[in-house]
Amino acid sequence: MSQGIIYNIQRMSVQDGPGLRTTVFLKGCPLRCKWCSNPESQRTSPQMLVFENLCTHCGACKDTCQHGAVVEKGGVFGRDMNLCTHCGACVASCPSKARVMSGEEMSVEQVMDVILKDALYYENSGGGVTFGGGEPTSGGQFFLDMVQAVHDEGFHVTVDTCGYCPEERFDKTIELADLFLFDCKHMDTAEHKRLTGVDNALILRNLRAALESGTEVRIRMPLMPGMNDSEENIAAMAEFLAEYGRTEVEIMPCHLFGKSKYLALNMPLPELAQYTPEELAVVQERFVRHGLNPVIV
């Protein structure tokens, strides 16, 4: 079967769908959301993260690197991004795990070997398998092959998606999935493109297809102060969802947990601020005023 890049497989998850689950995270995402908390998921290829705060100054990485990419500054061994090839050769030599790889090529069979280990837990808890990312559908045929394999085993399939996916691939996913966790980031096309790098025409098409299919869909909204929490955007979302008799929106308030990963990838930090409890309460009231039920997840 096909192969693709997986950057994490999380067993015994309880936050990505019903019951106990195995969540498979595929690497690669077509969006570049200004608030992304998993920057290591964006590129499709494996990447090395360097957490300089964990460096114990042993220099083993410098001895291992064949590209001259390891540089020392103030006793800390960092890297020259112009020379680093993300080969990962220095990772095994680092005793403090200051250097880690994000992304590993795996086959469908290898992924299924992990999934099948917890089959009894899925059965006893009403759980199953969740595919996330990045954007899992960007895995193309590899993604579809994995979903098909899980579906054929009779396990519950959840797809955590932003909805930016070619129509044919998404419609095939609808046939195999039991549940979508579907992100709605912004209802305005221009604002969606400004915030994520792509417009939302394809996303809304796929969301409509999912809602009209009879497959269970949970609407999720990453909630960002001053970006997508306006009265106008929430009103537009309420109007859209009213067409389908939907009122519940799972909201995910902004957090800053991804900061260390941006530094480890030598990427510029996103300009984000977290809500105070009072600010979040005000935003929740906006949802309620428009007939929506916001549930924090």
C-alpha atoms as one frame of an Amber mdcrd trajectory, in Angstrom:
protein
   0.000   0.000   0.000   0.937   3.675  -0.169   3.274   5.562   2.122   3.193
   9.029   3.640   4.632  11.204   6.381   3.274  10.814   9.917   4.483  13.168
  12.628   2.752  11.621  15.609   0.495   8.737  16.616  -1.212   9.360  19.927
  -2.736   6.342  21.612  -5.426   6.435  24.303  -6.664   9.874  23.250  -9.946
  11.082  24.754 -10.239  14.503  23.092 -10.515  13.666  19.391 -13.883  11.955
  19.199 -15.909   9.475  21.272 -14.327   6.866  23.536 -10.680   5.884  23.661
  -8.974   6.608  20.384  -5.780   6.434  18.427  -5.105   9.762  16.720  -2.912
   9.665  13.628  -1.358  13.021  12.731  -0.347  13.461   9.096   2.257  16.042
   8.183   1.379  18.802   5.744  -1.224  21.554   5.592  -2.328  23.852   2.735
  -3.226  26.628   5.204  -0.910  28.987   7.034  -3.141  30.180   9.847  -1.740
  33.144  11.741  -2.496  31.347  15.020  -1.167  27.880  14.154   0.026  26.130
  17.320   1.596  23.204  15.474   4.051  24.765  13.010   5.846  21.439  12.664
   2.726  20.104  10.934   2.755  22.580   8.047   5.456  21.222   5.737   4.970
  17.806   4.180   8.594  16.760   4.635  10.306  15.665   7.879  11.803  18.511
   9.927  14.206  18.715  12.826  13.352  20.844  15.841  16.161  22.188  18.016
  15.170  23.115  21.573  18.226  25.117  22.594  16.974  25.451  26.177  17.502
  21.695  26.581  21.065  21.723  25.248  23.602  20.331  27.756  26.576  21.711
  25.778  28.108  18.271  25.149  28.847  18.925  21.478  27.885  15.438  20.320
  25.673  16.933  17.609  28.597  18.900  16.167  30.687  15.752  15.932  27.865
  13.921  14.153  26.716  16.512  11.611  28.191  15.937   8.153  26.992  19.260
   6.748  28.639  21.713   9.133  25.201  22.927  10.196  25.812  22.809  13.968
  26.981  26.149  15.331  28.003  27.031  18.861  27.020  30.296  20.463  27.455
  31.002  24.162  28.003  27.335  24.893  24.720  26.346  23.235  24.789  24.242
  20.070  22.261  25.591  17.592  22.250  25.314  13.816  22.776  27.182  10.584
  19.438  26.923   8.760  21.172  27.476   5.429  23.216  24.310   5.921  20.820
  22.061   7.848  19.233  19.408   5.616  16.902  18.019   8.312  18.565  14.636
   7.840  18.240  13.906  11.561  21.697  12.359  11.920  22.428  14.443  15.015
  19.184  13.503  16.750  20.326  10.091  17.960  23.511  11.584  19.387  21.718
  14.148  21.570  21.433  12.815  25.146  19.035  15.537  26.317  16.497  15.282
  23.465  17.206  18.876  22.500  17.020  17.709  18.892  13.959  15.835  17.699
  12.534  14.906  14.327   8.984  15.723  13.294   7.842  13.418  10.547   8.545
   9.813   9.597   7.683   7.958   6.421   5.300   5.130   7.206   3.246   2.679
   5.203  -0.433   1.997   5.738   0.518  -1.381   7.168   2.862   0.196   9.716
   0.190   2.628  10.856  -2.361  -0.175  11.098   0.043  -2.220  13.227  -0.146
   0.561  15.838  -3.901   1.016  15.510  -4.708  -2.671  15.896  -2.901  -2.853
  19.240  -5.782  -0.991  20.858  -8.713  -2.658  19.082 -10.107  -4.000  22.364
 -10.159  -0.498  23.866 -12.120   0.857  20.906 -14.681  -1.892  21.290 -15.101
  -1.465  25.048 -15.232   2.341  25.051 -17.037   3.098  21.801 -13.829   4.628
  20.494 -11.885   4.330  17.279  -9.367   6.140  15.132  -9.033   9.858  14.418
  -7.063  11.354  11.558  -5.639  14.815  12.170  -2.750  16.990  11.085  -1.743
  19.381   9.721  -4.612  18.721   7.380  -5.064  14.952   7.070  -6.765  15.047
   3.667  -3.636  16.659   2.206  -2.096  13.187   2.515  -3.897  12.290  -0.719
  -4.091   8.600  -1.588  -2.089   7.635   1.499  -4.765   9.270   3.669  -7.595
   7.586   1.765  -5.877   4.202   1.980  -5.524   4.538   5.758  -9.144   5.596
   6.207 -10.268   2.699   4.019  -8.189   0.236   6.044  -9.625   1.493   9.348
 -13.150   1.493   7.920 -12.704  -2.090   6.690 -11.707  -3.162  10.219 -15.048
  -1.818  11.439 -13.522   0.876  13.647 -15.160   4.263  14.149 -13.468   6.842
  11.880 -13.161  10.518  12.814 -11.565  13.098  10.515 -10.368  16.364  12.060
 -10.285  18.736   9.084 -10.153  22.341   7.954 -12.127  21.270   4.884  -9.629
  22.502   2.311  -9.575  19.418   0.151 -10.273  18.580  -3.518 -13.973  17.809
  -3.926 -13.548  14.251  -5.201 -11.239  13.318  -2.324 -13.511  14.910   0.257
 -16.600  13.166  -1.120 -14.757   9.849  -0.883 -13.856  10.702   2.716 -17.528
  11.351   3.486 -18.329   7.795   2.348 -15.828   6.334   4.841 -16.005   8.656
   7.863 -18.342   8.363  10.838 -17.600  11.819  12.251 -16.069  15.087  11.075
 -14.519  17.588  13.449 -14.797  20.486  11.010 -13.003  23.796  11.613 -14.792
  27.019  10.666 -12.183  29.742  10.878 -13.909  32.718   9.232 -17.050  33.134
   7.141 -15.822  36.083   5.033 -13.831  35.002   1.976 -11.344  37.888   1.999
 -10.739  37.689   5.741 -10.320  33.928   5.574  -7.622  34.369   2.950  -5.898
  37.085   4.973  -5.839  34.933   8.101  -5.067  31.532   6.581  -3.584  32.127
   3.132  -6.533  30.587   1.242 -10.134  31.626   0.650 -13.028  29.581   2.007
 -15.051  28.760  -1.126 -13.868  25.140  -1.291 -14.111  24.795   2.480 -17.744
  25.924   2.562 -18.566  23.632  -0.356 -17.126  20.666   1.522 -18.815  21.664
   4.755 -22.170  21.777   2.986 -21.469  18.357   1.454 -20.674  16.917   4.876
 -23.727  18.475   6.539 -26.023  17.233   3.778 -24.573  13.705   3.797 -26.014
  12.501   7.078 -22.514  11.874   8.472 -22.093  13.334  11.950 -20.401  16.749
  11.865 -19.205  18.770  14.827 -18.512  22.409  14.000 -15.350  23.728  15.632
 -14.013  27.261  15.707 -10.491  28.235  16.744 -11.283  31.515  18.478  -8.701
  34.291  18.113  -8.916  37.695  19.834  -9.536  40.422  17.288  -9.237  38.052
  14.331 -12.423  36.016  13.989 -14.452  36.771  17.122 -16.342  39.799  15.800
 -20.100  40.273  15.989 -20.267  40.182  12.176 -18.400  36.898  11.790 -20.368
  35.133  14.508 -23.633  36.404  13.013 -22.587  35.095   9.588 -21.762  31.702
  11.086 -25.128  31.569  12.839 -26.897  32.362   9.574 -25.003  29.634   7.727
 -25.613  26.985  10.389 -29.298  27.898  10.688 -29.786  26.461   7.178 -28.996
  23.064   8.686 -30.732  23.512  12.031 -27.372  23.617  13.813 -26.732  25.685
  16.934 -23.784  24.084  18.754 -20.277  25.332  18.029 -17.242  23.873  19.773
 -14.905  26.805  20.411 -11.169  26.502  20.957  -9.837  29.729  22.537  -6.366
  30.864  21.489  -3.384  29.569  23.454   0.357  30.105  23.253   1.504  26.494
  23.666   3.218  26.413  20.277   5.734  29.169  21.038   8.622  26.818  21.838
   8.106  24.929  18.579   8.362  28.111  16.520  11.669  28.827  18.206  12.825
  25.245  17.667  12.067  25.548  13.935  13.635  29.009  13.693  10.297  30.439
  12.542   8.976  33.909  13.434   6.572  33.873  16.358   2.897  34.571  15.629
   1.502  37.755  17.166  -1.140  36.330  19.478  -2.730  37.188  22.793  -4.785
  34.950  25.035  -8.245  35.863  26.287  -8.751  36.836  29.883 -11.724  35.008
  31.438 -13.722  38.244  31.221 -12.905  38.753  27.534 -13.844  35.180  26.699
 -17.173  35.566  28.512 -17.967  38.614  26.363 -17.259  36.647  23.176 -19.352
  33.706  24.341 -22.260  36.108  24.827 -21.960  37.086  21.159 -22.613  33.488
  20.171 -25.599  33.256  22.478 -27.125  36.485  21.126 -27.191  34.933  17.689
 -28.811  31.713  18.852 -25.665  29.615  19.042 -24.499  27.391  21.875 -20.722
  27.774  22.326 -19.027  24.822  24.022 -15.374  25.192  25.014 -13.237  22.175
  24.063
